[in-house]
């Protein structure tokens, strides 16, 4: 089961459900549901694990090698998904320019910077 691979990967990294959720910008409940196979893992969850050294192919069941090989998820994203990410970046950028509580600002900033880095978009605004 794919969810078990996500759980093994998280434990391999020595992280809790909450830590993965926070790092991925999703709830720890969402992480737990994916690990139990209740829901599929989402993009942010997968990207977080890949960025922290987990092999994308391991997570998808195509490899037994858990440690990463430098593959970025951007290599597997459709043009439609890529454009949706760009729209989300614009939305986050707008939210960051508005007056929001400090905790919310930090969460949005981390998500914004993570998306920029994921798609090598820093400085291309």
DOSELO-966161 format. One record per residue: x, y, z of N, C-alpha, C, O in turn. Coordinates in steps of 0.001 Angstrom, whole numbers, padded with zeros to 6 digits, always signed. Atoms other than C-alpha are relative to their C-alpha. Example, Ala and Ser with C-alpha at 12.3 -4.5 7.8 and 13.67 -1.06 7.14 Angstrom:
BEGIN
+000890-001190+000000+012300-004500+007800+000900+001200+000000+001936+001181+000665-000820-001190-000060+013670-001060+007140-000770+001090+000730-000261+002198+000899
REM end
This chain:
BEGIN
+000842-001184+000000+000000+000000+000000+000888+001248+000000+001865+001332+000744-000788-001230+000146+001320+003432-000985+000070+000782+001313+001127+001308+001660+000016-000734-001267+000266+005029+002323+001054-000476+000973+001639+000320+001708-001031+000558-000891+002595+002692+004192+001374+000537-000373+002215+000746+000502-001283-000555+000442+005487+004007+002099+000186+001428+000527+001284+001821+000922-000068-001365-000531+004654+007559+003155+000307-000027+001496+001090+000785+001990-000243+000119-001439+004595+006495+006795+001452-000409+000260+002120+000174+001114-001396+000442-000160+007925+004648+006481+000966+001139-000319+001981+001310+000356-000855-001130+000380+009424+007690+004751+000041+001038+001110+001106+001556+001449+000058-000985-001099+008246+010014+007521+000823-000483+001178+001593+000281+001760-000747+000544-001136+009655+007720+010186+001499-000054-000297+002317+000180+000592-001398+000007+000420+012909+007354+008236+000631+001378+000223+001793+001490+000613-000477-001370-000201+013225+011147+008402-000060+000432+001461+000440+001497+001823+000093-000315-001429+012452+011054+012135-000988+001110+000300-000797+001871+001248+000969-001079-000152+009438+013344+011790-001339-000508+000511-001704-001665+000303+001354+000304-000465+006020+013421+013438-000997+000405-001084-000648+001091-002045+001066-000413+000921+002715+013802+011607-000106+001519-000026-000253+002120-001090+000118-001462-000077+002566+017399+012833+001147+000695-000712+000939+001712-001374-001155-000624+000656+006068+018185+011591-000126-000078-001521+000170+000888-002225+000186+000131+001448+005322+016836+008127-001111+000933-000459-000973+001619-001472+001103-000890+000355+002009+018683+008058+000427+001449-000049+000114+002170-000997-000454-001392-000051+003608+021948+009089+000954+000300-001153+000837+001333-001812-000971-000205+001076+006468+021551+006626-000629+000013-001383-000173+000717-002284+000674+000091+001301+004107+020681+003789-001110+001031-000149-001650+001217-001240+001076-000985+000055+001580+023368+004686-001383-000627-000045-002322-000053-000596+001282+000708-000069-001198+020838+005299-000231-000441+001437+000673-000336+002266+000269+000430-001373-002882+019480+008413+000624-001369+000277+000814-002179-000630-000552+001306-000364-001397+016570+010318-001039-001097-000213-000684-002257-000422+001079+000960+000261-004787+014873+009896+000061-000467-001450-000123-001650-001736-000129+000337+001421-004343+014993+006120+001171-000960-000203+001074-001914-000975-001165+000879+000086-000904+013411+006527-000365-001397+000495-000050-002396-000151+000395+001285-000569-002328+010669+008742-000952-000771-000890-000832-001989-001024+000941+000662+000910-005171+009939+006328+000726-000599-001196+000396-001699-001640-000772+000518+001134-002690+009539+003479+000802-001237+000412+000873-002212-000336-000801+001133-000469-000492+007213+005538-000843-001251+000232-000366-002372+000058+000890+001138-000233-003474+005026+006396-000751-000425-001261-001530-001377-001233+000648+000345+001255-004637+004959+002783-001436+000461-000097-002169+000070-001006+001376-000515+000002-007841+006761+003617-000224+000978-001146-001290+000998-001760-000008-000936+001128-007049+009477+001067+001371-000081-000657+002346-000441+000002-001329-000022+000626-004256+009744-001498+000826+001168+000544+000280+002194+000948-000881-001093-000424-001260+011835-000528-000124+001135-001003-000235+000902-002207+000101-001127+000925-001467+015327-001957+001386+000459-000451+002415-000024+000021-001234-000479+000611+001137+017196-003932+000973+000579+001024+002168+000285+000988-000871-000636-000991+002462+019237-000999+000670-001043+000887+001851-000921+001212-000522+001078-000847+002912+016109+001119+001147-000710-000725+002231-000889-000170-001011+000695+000790+004816+014308-001632+001229+000880-000200+002359+000427-000016-001124-000908+000251+006948+017337-002454+000849+000184+001252+002077+000193+001172-000737-000168-001243+007889+017836+001195+000933-001188+000244+002100-001005+000589-000834+001184-000217+009142+014262+001479+001138-000080-001012+002267-000407-000650-001031+000025+001038+011024+014451-001824+001085+001036+000302+002276+000752+000172-000971-001052-000319+012664+017736-000801+000865-000360+001197+001963+000172+001360-000754+000411-001179+013789+016067+002409+000739-001313-000199+001127-001968+000768-000891+001112+000313+015614+013261+000639-000656-001334-000291+000037-002345-000401+000670+001258+000314+012970+010638-000095-000142-000128-001511-000470+000837-002201+000074+000292+001420+013003+009025-003526-001459+000028-000469-002300-000698+000060+001352-000097+000550+009904+009980-005523-000499-001374-000453-001657-001725-000223+000403+001315+000507+009866+006529-007116-000322-000978+001135-001145-001877+000966+000349+000823-001160+009837+004902-003684-001436+000296+000434-002217-000621+000687+001337-000401-000438+006730+006873-002728-001090-000516-000943-002200-000817-000507+000994+000454+000976+004963+005804-005927+000001-001516-000168-000804-002052-000931-000042+001459+000085+005894+002136-005482+000808-000531-001162+000751-001725-001456-000777+000420+001165+008233+002045-008480+001449-000328+000335+002220-000712-000544-001366+000297-000441+011418+001570-006438-000042-000419+001459-000925-000008+002212-000131+000373-001409+012455-000029-003190+001056+000854+000691+001251+000738+001901-001039-000888-000540+015229+002564-002708-000662+001244+000574-001234+002044-000166+000694-001108-000644+013949+005080-000165+000724+001330-000147+000084+002371-000299-000725-001268+000044+016707+007654-000313-000080+000622-001382-000024-000064-002403+000259-000757+001220+016234+010366-002917+001096-000027-001028+002258-000312-000741-000920-000033+001132+017838+010677-006283+000019+001364-000674+000491+001496-001804-000020-001357+000532+017367+014409-006803-001139+000328-000936-001180+001423-001497+001142-000260+000877+014155+014070-008798-000909+001027+000660-001249+000901+001837+000943-000999-000508+011917+017098-008381-001361-000277-000619-001459-000719-001764+001349+000274+000492+008177+016807-008733-000351+000814-001224-001231+000428-001993+000293-000824+001170+008203+019562-011319+000171-000818-001282-000444-000504-002301-000205+000849+001165+009403+016859-013723-001235-000823-000347-001339-001350-001455+001162+000856+000188+006075+015067-013323-001313+000769-000043-002382+000161+000014+001195-000822-000084+003624+017955-013381-000486+000371-001400+000303+000765-002258+000582-000386+001284+001264+018582-016279+000024+001518-000137+000172+002238+000851+000042-001438+000245+001102+022011-017876-001177+000624+000748-001070+001733+001271+001183-000508-000696-002382+022422-016385+000290+000195+001489-000080+001217+002067-000340-000095-001416-001093+021739-012866+001003+001130+000212+000897+001884+001179-001005-001054-000097+001873+024038-013446-000667+001371-000031-000319+002249+000758+000706-001275+000091-000456+026870-014472-000836+000254+001252-000958+001396+001697+000765-000146-001244-002630+026215-011412+000920+000439+001135+000533+001255+001972-000984-000388-001019+000488+026504-009232+000363+001475-000173+000470+002205+000812-000318-001412+000239+001357+029825-010870-001136+000897+000489-000886+001957+001064+001153-000765-000488-002171+031069-010116-000002+000041+001524-000292+001075+002126-000057+000035-001461-001788+029939-006510+001091+000927+000518+000911+001600+001533-001072-000921-000387+001507+031820-006304-000483+001452-000032-000204+002225+000884+000518-001358+000104-000203+034985-007477-000969+000305+001136-000941+001393+001710+000953-000171-001093-002978+034499-004929+000730+000167+001329+000381+001026+002138-000785-000105-001237-000442+033936-002147+000723+001336+000073+000791+001960+001132-000706-001281+000049+001525+036985-003254-000938+001132+000410-000550+002030+001156+000993-001022-000347-001646+039088-002993-000315-000050+001494-000377+000985+002156+000302+000150-001425-002463+037670+000454+001144+000511+000863+000919+001104+001918-001164-000459-000771+001074+038408+001634+000085+001525+000040+000613+002097+000994-000059-001460+000029+000698+042046+000608-001101+000631+000851-001063+001829+001134+001083-000499-000838-002462+042372+002700+000388-000114+001470+001360-000783+001822-000250+000057-001438-002578+042847+006433-000593-001293+000562-001811-001457+000629+000428+001265-000597-002723+039385+007988+000756-000198+001314+001829+000377+001496-000719+000275-001254-001791+038107+011473+001373-000608-000285+001557-001307-001281-001386+000424+000201+001917+037345+011860+000115-001504-000264+000856-001913-001159-000082+001453+000179+001395+033559+012179-000485-000404-001397+000123-001250-002052+000538+000279+001332-000716+033481+009008+000968+000485-001078+001162-000183-002094-000976-000541+000944+001835+035675+007217+001162-000971-000173+001586-001242-001296-001130+000927+000061+004645+033252+008098-000377-001275-000750+000413-001779-001549+000453+001218+000670+002615+030235+006928-000109+000241-001511+000340-000579-002312+000142-000326+001419+001763+031934+003622+001349+000224-000659+001569-000191-001797-001333-000277+000545+005347+033092+003135+000759-001301-000264+001389-001452-001311-000677+001288+000172+006722+029565+003645-000572-000741-001211+000173-001292-002021+000650+000678+001123+004187+028141+001201+000389+000675-001315+000707-000001-002293-000350-000755+001205+004898+030901-001340+001437-000290-000430+001695-000581-001599-001407+000229+000325+008664+030461-001156+000241-001454-000413+001055-001731-001294-000141+001407+000372+008331+026680-001299-000455-000258-001424+000196-000996-002164+000486+000164+001373+006276+026865-004482+000957+000644-001002+001207+000095-002075-000961-000657+000895+008721+029326-006022+001221-000902-000208+001677-001099-001334-001189+000831+000087+011645+027054-005222-000279-001290-000764+000533-001733-001577+000367+001249+000640+009843+023921-006354+000021+000129-001520+000421-000796-002227+000086-000202+001436+009347+025400-009799+001080+000937-000531+000971+001452-001644-001112-000847+000397+012574+027401-009932-000479+001342-000543-000066+001771-001620+000597-001255+000448+010615+030659-010158+000530+001211+000750+000063+002322+000503-000503-001163-000738+012594+032867-007773+000611+001001-000960+001414+000657-001827-000513-001067+000842+013317+036175-009396-000662+000101-001364-000244+000911-002190+000680-000021+001300+010938+035481-012315-001404+000560+000119-002292+000205-000657+001341-000562-000231+007994+037485-010985-000288+001145-000928-001370+001730-000867
REM end
